[in-house]
Amino acid sequence: MSKTPKLIQSIERAVALLEIIAHQGGAARLKDLAVISGLGKTTAHNILQTLEQLGYVHRRLGDMNYYLGGRILNLSRIVGNDYVFRDKMRPVLERIARESGATVYFAVPSGDKAAYVDIVDLKDPLFAASRLHDREKLEGSSVGLVFLAFVPGLGKRVLATRANALSKNILLEIENVRIKGYALDLESYRPGINAVAIPWRESSGEVRSSIALSGPAAELPRQRLIQLAWMMMKHVASANLEGSRSVFGKTI
């Protein structure tokens, strides 16, 4: 007869809190979490602070609820719906690629890196296929700046653990991305290559992915990238509007 393994209490408690948040519809207050779990408020709060620092829960400004964080949602994404996600966004990526003439990327957070779920390169499809599911660091890229600016907890975690790898003006750059709604990469990630990225939001308003385009710096100077950012936003807004008019594939 196999011996019952010894359980680590702190892990049991952390998992219980995550499950309670999920069962409460993805959001729950500290008071309710403590009552349902049977933990003291101080204990529950300390565990939640640790989970928040690690990116498994997060809180929104002015909101008392704890929400499931991007890091735990990424785990479910990795095992389940990458292809569904990709298929949903493919028409948007193709429209952006045709209008810009650039290579277009659809990226999602993967741990503390970015993973490419889809790439559209109308001139070189083989290049696009070779880069699929590549995971790259966030530092220096336009996609990385979008995730640092908009994915709850990720920016704080990367700044705390990899601050030396980031530019001296990173906090200002992140704030500019939040204000403008797009991020520029002017040969920061790869010499001779410029890029621009925008966030893509789910219906809840949470940023779960980023759309970017890149190409030779000579063909995509700063002003051109800014114009393309607005074009990308227009296509994303149009796609979101079309999606909101449809329920289970039927127009409403």
C-alpha positions as CSV (number, residue, x, y, z in Angstrom):
1,M,0.0,0.0,0.0
2,S,1.5,3.4,-1.0
3,K,2.3,5.8,1.7
4,T,0.3,9.1,1.8
5,P,2.7,11.9,0.8
6,K,3.2,14.7,3.3
7,L,1.5,17.8,2.1
8,I,3.1,21.2,2.4
9,Q,0.5,23.4,4.2
10,S,1.5,26.7,2.6
11,I,1.1,25.3,-0.9
12,E,-2.3,23.7,0.1
13,R,-3.5,27.1,1.3
14,A,-2.3,29.0,-1.8
15,V,-4.0,26.5,-4.1
16,A,-7.2,26.7,-2.1
17,L,-7.3,30.5,-2.4
18,L,-6.7,30.3,-6.2
19,E,-9.6,27.7,-6.5
20,I,-11.9,29.9,-4.4
21,I,-11.2,32.9,-6.6
22,A,-12.0,30.8,-9.7
23,H,-15.2,29.4,-8.1
24,Q,-16.3,33.0,-7.2
25,G,-16.2,33.9,-10.9
26,G,-12.6,35.0,-11.1
27,A,-12.7,37.7,-8.4
28,A,-13.1,37.7,-4.6
29,R,-12.5,40.0,-1.7
30,L,-10.0,39.2,1.1
31,K,-12.8,39.0,3.7
32,D,-14.7,36.3,1.7
33,L,-11.5,34.4,0.8
34,A,-10.6,34.2,4.5
35,V,-14.1,33.1,5.5
36,I,-14.4,30.4,2.8
37,S,-10.9,29.1,3.2
38,G,-11.1,29.1,7.0
39,L,-7.8,31.1,7.2
40,G,-7.2,34.2,9.3
41,K,-7.3,37.5,7.3
42,T,-3.6,38.1,8.0
43,T,-2.6,34.7,6.8
44,A,-4.8,34.9,3.7
45,H,-3.4,38.4,3.0
46,N,0.2,37.3,3.2
47,I,-0.4,34.4,0.9
48,L,-2.2,36.6,-1.6
49,Q,0.6,39.1,-1.5
50,T,3.1,36.4,-2.4
51,L,0.8,35.2,-5.2
52,E,0.4,38.7,-6.5
53,Q,4.2,39.3,-6.5
54,L,4.6,36.0,-8.6
55,G,1.8,37.1,-11.0
56,Y,-0.8,34.4,-10.0
57,V,-3.3,37.0,-8.7
58,H,-3.6,40.7,-9.2
59,R,-5.7,43.7,-8.0
60,R,-7.1,46.5,-10.1
61,L,-6.7,50.2,-9.1
62,G,-9.5,51.2,-6.8
63,D,-10.9,47.6,-6.6
64,M,-10.9,45.5,-3.4
65,N,-11.2,42.2,-5.3
66,Y,-8.4,39.8,-6.0
67,Y,-8.4,38.4,-9.6
68,L,-6.7,35.5,-11.2
69,G,-3.4,36.8,-12.6
70,G,-2.0,36.6,-16.1
71,R,0.6,34.0,-15.1
72,I,-2.0,31.4,-14.1
73,L,-4.2,32.2,-17.1
74,N,-1.2,31.7,-19.3
75,L,-0.8,28.2,-18.0
76,S,-4.4,27.4,-19.1
77,R,-3.8,29.1,-22.4
78,I,-0.7,27.0,-23.1
79,V,-2.5,23.7,-22.6
80,G,-5.7,24.6,-24.3
81,N,-6.6,27.4,-26.7
82,D,-3.5,28.7,-28.5
83,Y,-4.9,27.5,-31.8
84,V,-8.4,28.9,-31.1
85,F,-6.8,32.2,-30.2
86,R,-4.7,32.2,-33.3
87,D,-7.6,31.4,-35.7
88,K,-9.7,34.1,-34.2
89,M,-7.0,36.8,-34.8
90,R,-5.7,35.5,-38.2
91,P,-7.9,37.7,-40.4
92,V,-6.9,40.8,-38.5
93,L,-3.2,40.0,-38.8
94,E,-3.6,39.4,-42.6
95,R,-5.3,42.7,-43.1
96,I,-2.6,44.5,-41.2
97,A,0.1,42.7,-43.2
98,R,-1.5,43.6,-46.5
99,E,-1.9,47.2,-45.6
100,S,1.5,47.7,-44.1
101,G,3.7,45.4,-46.2
102,A,5.5,44.4,-43.0
103,T,5.8,41.2,-41.0
104,V,3.0,41.0,-38.4
105,Y,3.3,39.1,-35.1
106,F,0.7,38.0,-32.6
107,A,2.4,37.4,-29.2
108,V,1.3,36.3,-25.7
109,P,3.1,36.3,-22.4
110,S,4.8,33.0,-21.6
111,G,6.2,33.1,-18.1
112,D,8.3,36.3,-18.1
113,K,8.9,36.1,-21.9
114,A,6.9,36.6,-25.0
115,A,5.8,33.7,-27.3
116,Y,4.7,34.1,-30.9
117,V,1.3,32.4,-31.5
118,D,1.1,33.5,-35.1
119,I,3.3,35.4,-37.6
120,V,2.1,36.7,-41.0
121,D,4.8,37.4,-43.6
122,L,3.3,37.6,-47.0
123,K,6.7,37.9,-48.7
124,D,8.3,35.0,-46.8
125,P,5.9,32.5,-45.3
126,L,8.7,30.1,-44.5
127,F,10.3,32.7,-42.3
128,A,7.1,33.1,-40.4
129,A,6.7,29.3,-39.9
130,S,10.2,29.0,-38.6
131,R,9.6,31.6,-35.8
132,L,6.3,30.2,-34.5
133,H,6.2,29.6,-30.8
134,D,9.6,31.2,-30.3
135,R,10.0,32.6,-26.8
136,E,11.9,35.9,-26.5
137,K,12.9,38.2,-23.7
138,L,10.8,41.3,-23.1
139,E,13.7,43.7,-22.8
140,G,14.1,46.1,-25.7
141,S,11.2,44.8,-27.9
142,S,8.0,46.7,-28.6
143,V,6.0,43.6,-27.7
144,G,7.9,43.4,-24.4
145,L,7.1,47.1,-23.6
146,V,3.4,46.4,-24.2
147,F,3.4,43.5,-21.8
148,L,5.4,45.4,-19.2
149,A,2.9,48.3,-19.4
150,F,-0.4,46.5,-19.5
151,V,-0.1,42.9,-18.0
152,P,-0.8,43.2,-14.3
153,G,2.1,42.2,-12.1
154,L,4.4,41.4,-15.0
155,G,6.1,44.8,-15.1
156,K,6.7,44.8,-11.3
157,R,8.1,41.3,-11.4
158,V,10.5,41.9,-14.3
159,L,11.6,45.2,-12.8
160,A,12.3,43.5,-9.5
161,T,14.3,40.6,-11.0
162,R,15.9,41.9,-14.1
163,A,16.3,45.6,-13.6
164,N,19.9,45.6,-14.7
165,A,18.9,44.3,-18.1
166,L,16.4,47.1,-18.7
167,S,17.2,50.6,-20.0
168,K,17.7,53.5,-17.5
169,N,14.5,55.2,-18.8
170,I,12.4,52.0,-18.7
171,L,9.8,53.5,-16.2
172,L,9.3,56.5,-18.5
173,E,9.1,54.3,-21.6
174,I,6.4,52.1,-19.9
175,E,4.4,55.2,-18.9
176,N,4.6,56.5,-22.4
177,V,3.2,53.2,-23.7
178,R,0.3,53.4,-21.3
179,I,-0.5,57.0,-22.4
180,K,-0.1,56.5,-26.1
181,G,-1.4,53.0,-26.4
182,Y,1.5,51.7,-28.5
183,A,5.2,50.9,-28.1
184,L,8.1,51.6,-30.5
185,D,11.3,49.7,-31.0
186,L,13.8,51.7,-33.0
187,E,16.6,49.2,-33.6
188,S,16.6,48.4,-29.9
189,Y,16.0,44.7,-30.2
190,R,17.7,43.9,-33.5
191,P,20.1,46.3,-35.5
192,G,18.5,47.6,-38.6
193,I,15.0,46.5,-37.6
194,N,12.2,48.8,-36.4
195,A,8.9,47.7,-34.9
196,V,5.7,48.9,-33.3
197,A,3.3,47.0,-31.1
198,I,-0.2,47.6,-29.6
199,P,-2.1,45.7,-26.9
200,W,-5.1,43.5,-27.7
201,R,-7.7,43.4,-25.0
202,E,-10.2,40.7,-24.2
203,S,-13.9,41.6,-23.6
204,S,-13.0,42.0,-19.9
205,G,-10.6,44.8,-20.8
206,E,-7.6,42.7,-19.7
207,V,-4.5,42.7,-22.0
208,R,-3.7,39.1,-22.8
209,S,-1.7,39.6,-26.1
210,S,0.0,42.0,-28.4
211,I,0.0,42.6,-32.1
212,A,3.3,43.9,-33.6
213,L,4.8,44.6,-37.0
214,S,8.4,45.0,-37.9
215,G,10.6,45.6,-40.9
216,P,13.8,47.3,-42.1
217,A,14.4,50.6,-40.3
218,A,14.8,52.5,-43.6
219,E,11.3,51.4,-44.6
220,L,9.7,51.9,-41.2
221,P,11.0,55.2,-39.7
222,R,9.4,56.5,-36.5
223,Q,6.6,58.6,-38.1
224,R,5.6,55.7,-40.3
225,L,5.4,53.4,-37.3
226,I,3.2,55.8,-35.5
227,Q,0.8,55.9,-38.5
228,L,0.8,52.1,-38.7
229,A,0.0,51.9,-34.9
230,W,-3.2,53.8,-35.5
231,M,-4.0,51.6,-38.5
232,M,-3.5,48.5,-36.3
233,M,-5.8,50.0,-33.6
234,K,-8.5,50.6,-36.2
235,H,-8.4,47.0,-37.4
236,V,-8.5,45.6,-33.9
237,A,-11.4,47.9,-32.9
238,S,-13.3,46.8,-36.0
239,A,-12.7,43.1,-35.2
240,N,-13.8,43.6,-31.6
241,L,-17.0,45.4,-32.8
242,E,-17.8,42.6,-35.2
243,G,-17.2,40.1,-32.4
244,S,-19.6,42.0,-30.1
245,R,-22.4,41.7,-32.7
246,S,-22.1,38.0,-32.8
247,V,-23.3,35.4,-30.3
248,F,-22.5,31.7,-31.0
249,G,-21.8,32.6,-34.6
250,K,-25.2,34.4,-35.2
251,T,-25.4,38.2,-35.8
252,I,-27.5,40.0,-33.2
